[in-house]
């Protein structure tokens, strides 16, 4: 598995959460899951409730700012597997790993995984 490059990490850091969020919604809704479930997954990982999410989307924060403000769930390190061609547990850059945690949770939600399994621990 390839490891991420500094350029890749920088691109992720500068991407805005608000630009990716609609894709998360489309992905889960297309598979019959709800925005409420998506928010539950995001809140589990980051500690952000719906109000805080709306605020961050409105401020067009970057993923770097998003995860700087997050209170990462201590069980996040239990999120393993491959996402976007990278093995999550091998990603060395903390921010890139955190973004991939979120991607993986959204992916699991879209794939119909049980909420108890998605929200580890």
C-alpha positions, 0 to 999 in steps of 0.5 A: 500500500502506498503511503501518503505524500506531503502534497496529498496531505496538504491537499486534504488539509486545505480542502473544505469540509463544506465541499465534501459534506454534500458528497457524504449526504449523497453517498449515504442517502443513495444507499437508504441511510439518513442524514441523521445517521450521518450526523450521528457518525460524525458526532461520534468521531468529532464530538460536533453536534448538528448545530456545530456542524452547520456552523463549521459548514457556514464558516467553510472551514478546512479539514485542518480547522475542522479536526483542530476543533474536533474532540476525536473519539478515543476509539477512533484508532479502532477504525481500520481498513483500506479507504481510497487506496490507503490502509488507514492504520499505516497513514502517518500524518495525523490529519490525513488519518483523521479525514480517512477515519471519517471517510471510512465511517461514511463508507460503512454507513453507506454499505449498510453496516449496523450502527453499533458496529460503526460506532466502535466501543 
